[in-house]
C-alpha cells in the first residue's frame, strides 16, 4: 500500500511539473509571437515609409538633407512632355549657380520657383531635382575631384503649345485655365493670372508679398475659390436625377424671367424669359428660374451627403497644392439660400481644379483619375529612373449618370449657351456660368467647363475669367481656341 501511495504521489508531482512546463512553454511562445509581430510591423512600417512617405519627409523644408544634396549636386531640369526646358540651373565660370526659367511667366504658377521657398513642380519634384542618378563611375570621379554631379530631370505632363494657347487666350484678364486628359488625369496646361516672372522672384519678392489685392503668387487654378455660378447646375441636375430615380422627363416649367417663392425672387440672367421648358431645355438655356424651382424640391440632407461624395469639404486627391471647395447648405437654411445655391450662388465656393476633376470624371464614364503633373524622372543622360502612371481615384458617377450629364452638356453646345463650339471639326460638351460676386449683378465671373469630342473624350478644359461677365461670351471662345489647338495637332 505504501509503495502504491508513493507512486501516486510521484505521478501527481510529475503532472504538476508537466503542467508548469506547458504553461511556461505557452508563455514563451506568446512572447515570441509578440516580438515576431513587432518585428514584422517595424519592417512593414519601414517599407511603407520608403515607398510612400520618404519623399514627403525629405521634401520638407526643415529637412537639412536638402542642403547636403544641394552641396553635392547641381539642381536638375524641369521639362515639358516633349523635352522643352522649363527650368534649369546655370553655372558661371566662378561656379555660381542661378535658376533660369526660359519661358518666364508662361509657366509661372505650375512650374513655380525654387528660391524664397519652393512652389509648383519645383516643390513636387524637389528631392528628384536634388538627387543625382548619373552613372556610378562618373559620380565617383566627381566626388574625388570635388565637382558636383548633375541632378535628375523632372519630365512633366505639360504641353508647351497648349500652355501658350491657354495663356494667350486668357489675355489681360485675371483668372485661370486648366487643360487635362480625362482618361489619365494628366495636366496638359495650367495657367493662372495675374502672374510673375520667376526669374525675378528674388528682386520682386518684397513687392509681391506686399500685394494683397491681386494675390499674384496664388495659383488660381488650384487655390482660387469662386462661386461656381451656373456650372453648379451640373450638380443640381445630377441630384434631381438621383432623387427621382432617373425620371426627369416629367419635369416642365414655364419661365417668365423670374421665380418667386415664399416672398423670395430669383431672376434669370439679364431677365431673359425662356418660355416653356423641359429639363433638357432648362439646362441648355441655363434657366435660373427653373433651377431655383428644382432646388426647392430636393432633399437637402441627401444632397449634402452626395456632395461630400463629390469631393466638397475635403482635400482634393492630388499632389498639386489646392484648397478645399466648400458646400454648407443644410435643411436649416432658408428658402432663399436654397434657391441661390441651386443656381451656383449662395455660399458655395469651388476651385477651378475641382470643377475640372468633376468634368473629367463625367467624360471618363464616371471614374475620376488622380490629377498629376510629373510624368517621369530621368537622369541627366535621359535614362528613366521612375515612371509615374495614371491612378484611378474613385467612381464619382455611375455610367448612367455620366451619360445623362454628357447628354445635357452636349445640348448646351448644340442648342444653348455654348453654341460657339457648335459645327466644328470635333464635337464638344460643356456648361457655361456667370457667377455674381460682391452682391452686384453687373459683376460676374465668366465660367466654362467641358470636354471633347463627345463620343470619345480626349481633353477637358475648365476656365474662369474674373469679372468678365457671361461665360458664353468670354470663356467659351477661349475654350474653342484651346480645343482647336489640341485637335489641330
C-alpha positions as CSV (number, residue, x, y, z in Angstrom):
1,X,0.0,0.0,0.0
2,X,2.8,2.3,0.9
3,X,4.6,1.7,-2.4
4,X,1.3,2.4,-4.3
5,X,0.8,5.6,-2.4
6,X,4.3,6.8,-3.1
7,X,3.8,6.0,-6.8
8,X,0.6,8.0,-6.8
9,X,2.3,11.0,-5.2
10,X,5.1,10.8,-7.7
11,X,2.7,10.8,-10.6
12,X,0.8,13.7,-9.2
13,X,4.1,15.7,-8.7
14,X,5.2,14.8,-12.2
15,X,1.8,16.0,-13.5
16,X,2.2,19.3,-11.7
17,X,5.7,19.7,-13.2
18,X,4.4,18.9,-16.7
19,X,1.6,21.4,-16.3
20,X,4.0,24.2,-15.2
21,X,6.3,23.3,-18.0
22,X,3.5,23.5,-20.5
23,X,2.4,26.9,-19.1
24,X,6.0,28.2,-19.4
25,X,6.2,26.9,-23.0
26,X,2.9,28.7,-23.8
27,X,4.1,31.9,-22.3
28,X,7.4,31.6,-24.2
29,X,5.5,31.1,-27.4
30,X,3.3,34.1,-26.7
31,X,6.3,36.3,-26.1
32,X,8.0,35.0,-29.2
33,X,4.9,35.6,-31.3
34,X,4.6,39.1,-29.8
35,X,8.2,40.1,-30.7
36,X,7.9,38.5,-34.2
37,X,4.8,40.6,-34.7
38,X,6.6,43.7,-33.6
39,X,9.5,43.0,-35.9
40,X,7.1,42.4,-38.9
41,X,5.3,45.6,-38.0
42,X,8.5,47.6,-37.9
43,X,9.6,46.1,-41.2
44,X,6.3,46.9,-42.7
45,X,6.5,50.5,-41.4
46,X,10.0,50.9,-42.9
47,X,8.8,49.6,-46.3
48,X,5.8,51.9,-46.2
49,X,8.0,54.9,-45.3
50,X,10.4,54.2,-48.1
51,X,7.7,53.6,-50.7
52,X,5.1,56.2,-49.6
53,X,6.4,58.8,-47.2
54,X,10.2,59.2,-47.7
55,X,9.8,61.8,-50.5
56,X,7.4,63.9,-48.4
57,X,9.8,63.8,-45.4
58,X,12.9,64.6,-47.4
59,X,11.0,67.4,-49.3
60,X,10.1,69.1,-46.0
61,X,11.7,72.5,-46.0
62,X,13.1,71.8,-42.5
63,X,15.0,68.7,-43.6
64,X,18.7,69.6,-43.6
65,X,19.4,66.7,-46.0
66,X,18.3,69.0,-48.8
67,X,21.3,71.3,-48.1
68,X,23.6,68.3,-48.2
69,X,22.2,67.2,-51.6
70,X,22.4,70.7,-52.9
71,X,26.1,70.9,-51.9
72,X,26.9,67.8,-54.0
73,X,24.5,68.1,-56.9
74,X,23.5,70.8,-59.5
75,X,19.7,71.1,-59.4
76,X,18.2,69.2,-62.3
77,X,16.0,70.5,-65.1
78,X,12.2,70.6,-65.4
79,X,11.0,69.7,-68.9
80,X,7.7,69.6,-70.9
81,X,6.5,66.2,-72.0
82,X,8.2,66.7,-75.3
83,X,11.6,67.8,-73.8
84,X,11.4,71.7,-73.8
85,X,13.3,73.1,-70.9
86,X,11.1,74.9,-68.4
87,X,13.6,75.3,-65.6
88,X,17.4,74.8,-65.4
89,X,20.4,75.8,-63.3
90,X,23.1,77.9,-65.0
91,X,26.6,77.8,-63.7
92,X,29.0,80.6,-64.4
93,X,32.8,80.4,-64.7
94,X,33.2,81.0,-61.0
95,X,30.9,78.2,-60.1
96,X,28.0,80.4,-59.1
97,X,24.6,78.8,-59.7
98,X,21.4,80.6,-60.7
99,X,18.0,79.1,-61.6
100,X,16.8,80.0,-65.0
101,X,13.2,79.8,-66.4
102,X,13.4,80.2,-70.2
103,X,9.7,80.8,-70.7
104,X,9.4,83.4,-67.9
105,X,5.9,84.0,-66.7
106,X,4.3,81.5,-69.1
107,X,4.6,78.6,-66.7
108,X,5.0,80.7,-63.5
109,X,2.5,79.0,-61.2
110,X,2.6,75.4,-62.3
111,X,6.4,75.2,-62.6
112,X,6.9,77.5,-59.6
113,X,10.1,78.8,-58.2
114,X,12.9,77.3,-56.0
115,X,14.2,80.3,-54.1
116,X,12.3,82.1,-51.3
117,X,10.7,78.7,-50.7
118,X,9.5,76.2,-53.3
119,X,6.3,76.0,-55.2
120,X,4.7,74.1,-58.2
121,X,6.8,71.4,-59.8
122,X,9.9,72.8,-58.2
123,X,8.4,71.7,-54.9
124,X,6.7,68.5,-56.1
125,X,9.9,67.2,-57.7
126,X,12.4,68.8,-55.3
127,X,14.0,65.6,-54.0
128,X,14.5,64.3,-57.5
129,X,16.0,67.5,-58.8
130,X,18.5,67.5,-55.9
131,X,19.4,63.8,-56.4
132,X,21.8,62.5,-59.0
133,X,21.5,59.1,-60.7
134,X,24.4,59.8,-63.0
135,X,26.5,56.7,-63.8
136,X,28.3,55.5,-60.7
137,X,31.8,55.9,-62.2
138,X,31.1,59.5,-63.1
139,X,29.8,60.2,-59.6
140,X,32.9,58.7,-58.0
141,X,35.1,60.7,-60.3
142,X,33.3,63.9,-59.4
143,X,33.5,63.1,-55.7
144,X,37.3,62.6,-56.0
145,X,37.6,65.9,-58.0
146,X,35.3,67.8,-55.6
147,X,32.9,68.5,-58.5
148,X,29.2,68.5,-58.4
149,X,27.0,65.9,-60.2
150,X,24.1,66.8,-62.3
151,X,20.7,66.3,-60.6
152,X,17.9,64.3,-62.2
153,X,15.4,65.9,-64.6
154,X,11.7,66.0,-63.9
155,X,9.7,65.5,-67.1
156,X,6.2,66.9,-66.7
157,X,2.9,66.2,-68.5
158,X,2.7,69.8,-69.7
159,X,2.3,70.6,-73.3
160,X,4.1,73.8,-74.5
161,X,1.8,74.7,-77.3
162,X,-1.4,74.1,-75.2
163,X,0.1,76.2,-72.4
164,X,0.9,79.0,-74.9
165,X,-2.6,78.9,-76.3
166,X,-4.3,78.9,-72.9
167,X,-2.0,81.8,-71.7
168,X,-2.7,83.9,-74.8
169,X,-6.4,83.1,-74.7
170,X,-6.8,84.4,-71.1
171,X,-5.0,87.6,-72.3
172,X,-5.2,90.5,-69.9
173,X,-7.8,89.0,-67.7
174,X,-7.3,87.6,-64.2
175,X,-8.4,84.0,-63.8
176,X,-7.3,80.5,-64.6
177,X,-7.4,77.8,-67.2
178,X,-6.8,74.1,-66.8
179,X,-6.4,71.6,-69.6
180,X,-6.4,67.9,-68.7
181,X,-6.7,64.4,-70.1
182,X,-9.9,62.7,-68.7
183,X,-8.6,59.1,-69.2
184,X,-5.4,59.6,-67.3
185,X,-5.6,62.6,-65.1
186,X,-2.6,64.3,-66.8
187,X,-2.5,68.1,-66.6
188,X,-1.6,69.3,-70.0
189,X,-1.7,73.0,-69.3
190,X,-2.4,75.2,-66.2
191,X,-2.5,79.0,-66.4
192,X,-3.1,81.5,-63.6
193,X,-3.2,85.3,-63.9
194,X,-2.0,87.7,-62.7
195,X,1.4,86.1,-63.0
196,X,5.0,86.9,-62.4
197,X,8.4,86.2,-63.9
198,X,10.1,83.5,-61.7
199,X,13.5,84.8,-63.0
200,X,12.9,88.0,-61.0
201,X,11.4,86.3,-57.9
202,X,14.2,87.4,-55.6
203,X,14.3,91.0,-56.8
204,X,10.5,91.3,-56.7
205,X,9.8,89.3,-53.6
206,X,9.0,92.2,-51.2
207,X,6.8,93.8,-53.8
208,X,4.9,90.5,-54.5
209,X,4.2,89.6,-50.9
210,X,3.1,93.2,-50.1
211,X,0.5,93.0,-52.9
212,X,-2.6,91.7,-51.0
213,X,-5.1,92.8,-53.6
214,X,-4.2,90.8,-56.7
215,X,-2.6,87.8,-54.9
216,X,-0.1,87.3,-57.7
217,X,1.6,84.3,-56.0
218,X,-1.6,82.3,-55.6
219,X,-2.2,79.6,-58.2
220,X,-5.8,80.5,-59.0
221,X,-6.3,77.2,-60.9
222,X,-5.9,75.1,-57.8
223,X,-6.2,77.5,-54.9
224,X,-8.7,80.1,-56.1
225,X,-12.1,79.8,-54.5
226,X,-15.0,81.2,-56.5
227,X,-18.8,80.9,-56.6
228,X,-19.4,78.3,-59.4
229,X,-22.3,80.1,-60.9
230,X,-24.3,78.1,-63.5
231,X,-21.6,75.4,-63.8
232,X,-23.1,74.2,-60.5
233,X,-26.3,73.3,-62.3
234,X,-24.4,70.2,-63.4
235,X,-24.5,69.1,-59.8
236,X,-28.1,70.3,-59.2
237,X,-29.2,68.4,-62.3
238,X,-27.4,65.3,-61.1
239,X,-29.1,65.5,-57.7
240,X,-32.5,65.8,-59.2
241,X,-31.7,62.8,-61.4
242,X,-30.6,60.8,-58.4
243,X,-33.5,61.7,-56.2
244,X,-36.1,61.0,-58.9
245,X,-34.5,57.6,-59.9
246,X,-33.5,59.0,-63.3
247,X,-37.0,60.2,-64.2
248,X,-36.6,63.7,-65.5
249,X,-38.9,63.5,-68.5
250,X,-41.9,64.6,-66.5
251,X,-40.3,67.9,-65.4
252,X,-41.7,71.1,-67.0
253,X,-41.5,74.7,-66.2
254,X,-42.7,78.0,-67.8
255,X,-40.1,80.7,-67.4
256,X,-41.2,84.3,-67.3
257,X,-37.8,85.6,-66.4
258,X,-38.1,85.2,-62.7
259,X,-39.1,82.7,-60.0
260,X,-40.9,83.8,-56.9
261,X,-41.4,81.6,-53.8
262,X,-42.3,82.4,-50.2
263,X,-41.5,86.1,-50.9
264,X,-38.1,85.4,-52.4
265,X,-37.2,86.1,-56.1
266,X,-34.7,84.7,-58.4
267,X,-34.1,86.4,-61.8
268,X,-32.8,84.8,-65.0
269,X,-29.6,86.2,-66.4
270,X,-30.3,89.7,-67.8
271,X,-34.0,89.0,-67.2
272,X,-34.3,86.6,-70.1
273,X,-37.7,84.8,-70.5
274,X,-37.2,81.3,-71.7
275,X,-40.8,80.2,-72.0
276,X,-41.9,76.6,-71.8
277,X,-39.1,74.3,-70.8
278,X,-38.4,70.6,-70.2
279,X,-35.5,69.5,-68.1
280,X,-33.0,69.4,-71.0
281,X,-34.0,72.9,-72.3
282,X,-33.8,74.3,-68.8
283,X,-30.2,73.1,-68.6
284,X,-29.3,74.2,-72.1
285,X,-30.6,77.7,-71.6
286,X,-29.2,77.8,-68.0
287,X,-32.5,79.0,-66.7
288,X,-32.1,80.3,-63.2
289,X,-35.8,80.3,-62.6
290,X,-36.2,76.6,-63.5
291,X,-33.2,75.5,-61.4
292,X,-34.5,77.5,-58.4
293,X,-37.7,75.6,-58.8
294,X,-35.8,72.3,-59.0
295,X,-33.7,73.3,-55.9
296,X,-36.6,73.7,-53.5
297,X,-37.9,70.2,-54.5
298,X,-34.6,68.5,-53.4
299,X,-33.9,66.6,-50.2
300,X,-31.2,68.9,-48.8
301,X,-29.8,66.4,-46.3
302,X,-29.3,63.8,-49.0
303,X,-27.8,66.5,-51.3
304,X,-25.2,67.4,-48.6
305,X,-24.2,63.7,-48.3
306,X,-23.9,63.4,-52.0
307,X,-21.8,66.5,-52.4
308,X,-19.4,65.2,-49.8
309,X,-19.0,62.2,-52.1
310,X,-18.2,64.7,-54.9
311,X,-15.1,66.0,-53.1
312,X,-16.7,69.0,-51.4
313,X,-15.4,70.0,-48.0
314,X,-12.3,67.7,-48.3
315,X,-8.8,67.8,-49.6
316,X,-8.6,67.0,-53.3
317,X,-6.9,63.7,-54.2
318,X,-3.8,65.2,-55.9
319,X,-0.3,66.3,-55.0
320,X,-0.9,69.7,-56.6
321,X,-1.3,72.2,-53.8
322,X,-5.0,73.1,-53.7
323,X,-7.8,74.5,-51.4
324,X,-10.9,72.7,-50.4
325,X,-14.2,73.6,-52.1
326,X,-17.0,74.3,-49.6
327,X,-20.7,73.4,-49.6
328,X,-22.5,74.4,-46.4
329,X,-26.2,74.3,-47.3
330,X,-28.4,72.3,-44.9
331,X,-32.1,71.8,-44.3
332,X,-31.9,74.5,-41.6
333,X,-31.2,77.2,-44.2
334,X,-34.0,79.4,-45.5
335,X,-35.6,79.1,-48.9
336,X,-33.6,81.9,-50.5
337,X,-30.3,80.2,-49.6
338,X,-31.6,77.0,-51.2
339,X,-32.6,78.8,-54.4
340,X,-29.3,80.7,-54.6
341,X,-27.3,77.5,-54.0
342,X,-29.2,75.6,-56.7
343,X,-28.1,78.1,-59.3
344,X,-24.5,78.2,-58.1
345,X,-24.6,81.3,-56.0
346,X,-25.0,81.5,-52.2
347,X,-22.2,80.3,-50.0
348,X,-20.8,77.5,-52.2
349,X,-17.2,78.0,-53.3
350,X,-15.2,75.9,-55.8
351,X,-11.7,75.8,-57.1
352,X,-11.3,75.5,-60.9
353,X,-9.3,72.3,-60.4
354,X,-12.2,70.7,-58.5
355,X,-14.6,71.6,-61.3
356,X,-12.2,70.2,-63.8
357,X,-11.9,67.0,-61.9
358,X,-15.7,66.6,-61.9
359,X,-15.8,67.3,-65.6
360,X,-13.1,64.7,-66.4
361,X,-15.0,62.1,-64.3
362,X,-18.1,62.8,-66.4
363,X,-16.1,62.4,-69.6
364,X,-14.5,59.2,-68.3
365,X,-17.7,57.3,-67.7
366,X,-17.9,58.4,-64.0
367,X,-14.4,57.4,-63.0
368,X,-12.1,60.0,-61.6
369,X,-8.4,59.7,-62.4
370,X,-6.0,61.4,-60.0
371,X,-4.6,64.6,-61.5
372,X,-0.9,64.7,-61.8
373,X,1.8,66.8,-63.5
374,X,5.0,64.8,-63.2
375,X,5.3,62.1,-65.8
376,X,8.7,60.6,-65.1
377,X,12.1,61.2,-63.6
378,X,15.2,60.9,-65.8
379,X,18.9,61.2,-65.0
380,X,20.7,63.9,-66.9
381,X,21.6,61.5,-69.7
382,X,17.9,60.7,-70.3
383,X,17.7,57.2,-68.7
384,X,14.3,56.8,-66.9
385,X,14.7,56.4,-63.2
386,X,11.0,56.5,-62.2
387,X,7.8,56.4,-64.3
388,X,4.5,57.7,-62.9
389,X,1.3,56.0,-64.1
390,X,-2.4,57.0,-64.2
391,X,-4.2,56.2,-61.0
392,X,-8.0,55.6,-60.7
393,X,-9.1,57.5,-57.7
394,X,-12.8,56.7,-57.2
395,X,-16.1,56.5,-59.1
396,X,-17.9,59.8,-58.7
397,X,-20.8,58.9,-61.0
398,X,-22.4,55.8,-62.3
399,X,-22.2,55.1,-66.1
400,X,-25.9,56.1,-66.4
401,X,-25.3,59.4,-64.6
402,X,-22.3,60.1,-66.7
403,X,-24.2,59.5,-69.9
404,X,-27.1,61.7,-68.6
405,X,-24.8,64.6,-67.8
406,X,-22.9,64.2,-71.0
407,X,-26.2,64.5,-72.9
408,X,-27.2,67.6,-71.0
409,X,-23.8,69.2,-71.6
410,X,-23.7,68.3,-75.3
411,X,-27.1,70.0,-75.6
412,X,-25.6,73.2,-74.2
413,X,-23.2,73.3,-77.2
414,X,-25.8,72.3,-79.8
415,X,-28.8,74.4,-78.6
416,X,-27.7,76.6,-75.7
417,X,-25.2,79.0,-74.1
418,X,-22.0,77.3,-75.5
419,X,-23.2,77.4,-79.2
420,X,-19.9,79.0,-80.2
421,X,-18.4,75.4,-80.0
422,X,-21.0,74.1,-82.4
423,X,-20.4,73.0,-86.0
424,X,-16.6,72.5,-85.7
425,X,-14.5,69.6,-86.8
426,X,-14.9,68.0,-83.4
427,X,-18.0,67.7,-81.1
428,X,-17.9,69.2,-77.6
429,X,-20.0,69.1,-74.4
430,X,-19.9,71.8,-71.7
431,X,-21.5,74.1,-69.3
432,X,-21.2,77.9,-69.1
433,X,-21.6,80.0,-66.0
434,X,-21.9,83.6,-64.9
435,X,-21.1,83.9,-61.2
436,X,-22.1,87.1,-59.5
437,X,-19.8,88.4,-56.8
438,X,-19.8,91.4,-54.5
439,X,-23.6,91.2,-54.4
440,X,-23.7,93.2,-57.7
441,X,-25.5,91.7,-60.7
442,X,-23.2,93.7,-63.0
443,X,-20.1,91.9,-61.6
444,X,-19.8,88.4,-62.8
445,X,-17.1,85.8,-63.3
446,X,-17.3,84.0,-66.6
447,X,-17.0,80.2,-66.4
448,X,-16.8,77.3,-68.8
449,X,-16.1,73.7,-68.2
450,X,-16.3,70.9,-70.8
451,X,-14.7,68.3,-72.9
452,X,-14.3,67.0,-76.5
453,X,-15.0,65.0,-78.5
454,X,-18.4,63.9,-77.0
455,X,-18.2,60.4,-78.4
456,X,-14.6,59.7,-77.2
457,X,-13.5,62.4,-74.8
458,X,-9.8,63.1,-75.1
459,X,-9.4,66.6,-73.5
460,X,-11.2,68.6,-70.8
461,X,-11.0,72.4,-70.3
462,X,-12.0,74.5,-67.4
463,X,-11.9,78.3,-67.5
464,X,-12.7,81.1,-65.1
465,X,-12.4,84.8,-66.2
466,X,-12.6,87.1,-63.3
467,X,-15.2,89.9,-63.6
468,X,-15.7,89.4,-67.4
469,X,-19.4,88.7,-67.4
470,X,-21.1,86.0,-69.4
471,X,-19.4,82.6,-69.7
472,X,-20.8,82.1,-73.2
473,X,-19.4,85.4,-74.4
474,X,-15.9,85.2,-72.8
475,X,-15.0,81.8,-71.6
476,X,-16.4,79.7,-74.5
477,X,-14.3,81.5,-77.2
478,X,-11.2,80.8,-75.1
479,X,-12.1,77.2,-74.8
480,X,-12.6,77.0,-78.6
481,X,-9.0,78.3,-79.1
482,X,-7.7,75.5,-76.8
483,X,-9.8,72.8,-78.4
484,X,-8.7,74.0,-81.8
485,X,-5.0,73.8,-80.8
486,X,-5.5,70.3,-79.4
487,X,-7.3,68.8,-82.3
488,X,-5.2,70.8,-84.8
489,X,-2.3,68.6,-83.8
